[in-house]
Amino acid sequence: MHRTPIARLRLPCLAVLAGVSACSTTDLAEPGPQVTTGARAGQCPEPRATPRAPYSYYARVNPLPATAVNLERGRTLYLQETRQGSCASCHGVAGDGLGPAGRGLDPPPRNFTCAETMAGVPDGQLYWVIESGSGEYHAPSGQGAQRVERPGRGWPPTAMRGYGNILSSTETWQLVLYIRSLHRGGATGQP
């Protein structure tokens, strides 16, 4: 089976959730080296080369308590369609990385139900990825005038787009709480 590197992938409208569709075709990044991760959708544990968040993000701990209200708001945000799609469209309604828009992506969307994988991802890392993305932001096309080689940038980048222009800080932390609740460890803030 031939795999198209994500750097050249164009996503057609694939996801229809709750009768709402979000259609767009967007280049995710400039071409980079053709590399496949070998990861399988839904795999647990997942091999990953997502760039580490800057320390100012990485060290953050979710300031919100895992209340029923915060978890429900996180669930609503997770399922909600935006112009960039929903979390569930790629990560799956169950958070298992098997959403319809995630089919064929390399690397596949993260499996949030894998406690072993999620235990190694701090709250601040999740927050940063939701806010900034872990795909086009890290590709040369997302660097603007700062197009420089940066050691440690993994290829291929993920398809995860940033939602910092859509979500408030509180909403992002509510999403982090909900994502944590998808594995057996529950929504406990820090893994």
C-alpha positions in Angstrom: 0.0 0.0 0.0 1.5 3.3 -1.0 1.3 6.1 1.6 1.3 9.7 0.7 3.5 11.7 3.1 1.4 14.1 5.2 3.5 17.0 4.0 1.8 16.6 0.6 -1.6 15.4 1.7 -4.7 17.4 0.8 -7.7 16.6 3.1 -11.1 16.5 1.4 -14.2 16.8 3.5 -14.4 13.4 5.2 -16.2 14.0 8.5 -19.9 14.4 9.1 -20.7 14.5 12.8 -24.2 15.0 14.1 -25.5 16.0 10.6 -23.0 18.9 10.4 -20.1 18.9 7.9 -17.0 21.0 7.7 -15.5 20.9 4.2 -12.2 22.3 3.2 -9.2 21.3 1.2 -5.9 22.7 2.6 -2.3 22.0 2.1 -0.9 21.0 5.5 2.7 21.8 4.9 5.5 22.2 2.4 7.0 19.0 1.1 9.6 17.5 3.4 11.4 14.2 3.4 9.2 11.3 2.6 9.0 9.4 5.9 6.4 7.2 7.4 6.1 6.7 11.2 5.0 3.1 11.0 2.3 3.9 13.6 -1.1 2.4 13.2 -4.3 4.2 14.0 -5.5 3.3 17.5 -2.2 1.8 18.4 -1.4 1.6 22.2 1.2 2.6 23.2 1.9 5.0 20.4 5.3 5.9 19.0 5.4 9.7 18.6 7.9 12.4 17.7 5.7 15.4 18.4 7.9 18.4 19.2 8.1 19.3 22.9 6.3 22.4 24.0 8.4 25.4 25.2 9.1 25.1 28.9 6.7 28.0 29.6 3.9 25.7 28.4 5.3 22.3 29.2 5.5 22.9 32.9 1.9 24.2 33.2 -0.6 22.2 35.3 -4.3 22.4 34.6 -5.7 25.1 36.9 -9.3 23.8 36.5 -10.8 21.2 38.8 -12.3 18.0 37.1 -15.9 19.0 37.9 -18.9 17.6 36.1 -19.4 21.1 34.6 -15.8 21.4 33.3 -15.8 17.8 31.9 -19.2 18.3 30.2 -18.0 21.6 28.6 -14.8 19.8 27.5 -16.9 17.0 25.9 -19.1 19.6 24.1 -16.0 21.4 22.8 -14.4 18.0 21.7 -17.5 17.1 19.6 -18.2 20.7 18.3 -17.6 21.4 14.7 -15.6 24.5 13.8 -14.3 25.7 10.5 -11.3 23.5 11.1 -13.4 20.4 12.0 -13.9 18.9 15.4 -11.5 17.0 17.7 -13.8 13.9 17.2 -13.6 14.0 13.4 -9.9 13.0 13.6 -9.4 11.5 17.1 -12.8 9.7 17.1 -15.8 10.1 19.3 -14.3 7.7 21.8 -10.9 9.4 21.6 -9.3 6.2 20.2 -7.6 8.0 17.2 -10.0 6.3 14.7 -12.1 9.3 13.5 -13.2 9.3 9.9 -11.1 12.4 8.9 -8.0 10.7 10.4 -8.0 7.7 8.1 -4.8 7.5 6.1 -2.9 10.2 8.1 0.7 9.4 8.9 1.2 9.8 11.8 -2.4 8.9 12.7 -4.3 11.0 15.2 -3.3 10.4 18.9 -5.1 7.7 20.7 -6.3 9.5 23.9 -7.7 6.2 25.4 -4.2 4.7 25.7 -3.3 5.3 29.4 0.3 4.3 28.8 0.8 6.9 26.1 -1.2 9.7 27.8 0.7 9.2 31.1 3.8 10.6 29.4 2.1 13.7 28.1 1.9 16.6 30.6 -1.1 19.0 30.8 1.1 21.8 29.4 2.1 19.8 26.4 -1.6 19.0 25.6 -2.5 22.7 26.1 0.3 23.8 23.7 -0.6 21.3 21.0 -4.3 22.3 21.2 -3.4 26.0 21.1 -0.6 25.9 18.5 -1.0 22.6 16.7 1.8 20.1 16.1 1.7 20.1 12.3 1.8 23.2 10.1 3.2 25.4 12.9 6.3 23.3 12.9 6.7 23.0 9.2 8.8 25.6 7.3 5.6 27.1 5.8 4.3 28.0 9.3 7.5 29.8 10.3 7.1 33.0 8.3 10.4 34.9 8.2 11.9 32.5 10.7 12.4 29.7 8.2 15.4 28.0 9.7 16.4 24.5 10.3 15.5 23.5 13.8 17.0 20.2 15.2 14.5 17.9 16.6 11.6 18.9 14.4 10.1 15.5 13.4 9.0 14.6 9.9 6.4 14.0 8.9 4.6 16.6 10.9 1.2 15.7 12.2 -2.0 17.1 10.7 -3.0 18.7 14.1 -3.9 22.3 13.6 -3.9 24.9 16.3 -7.1 26.1 17.8 -5.7 29.1 19.8 -7.6 31.5 17.5 -10.9 29.7 18.3 -10.7 28.6 21.9 -10.2 30.6 25.1 -7.6 29.5 27.7 -10.4 28.2 29.9 -11.9 26.2 27.0 -8.5 24.7 26.2 -8.1 23.6 29.8 -11.6 22.1 29.7 -10.6 20.1 26.6 -7.5 18.9 28.4 -9.6 17.7 31.3 -12.0 15.9 29.0 -9.1 14.3 27.0 -7.6 13.1 30.2 -11.0 11.5 31.1 -10.9 9.3 28.0 -8.4 6.8 29.3 -8.8 4.7 32.5 -6.7 7.2 34.5 -9.6 9.6 34.4 -9.6 13.4 34.4 -7.0 14.0 37.1 -5.1 17.0 35.7 -1.5 16.0 35.8 -0.9 12.3 34.7 
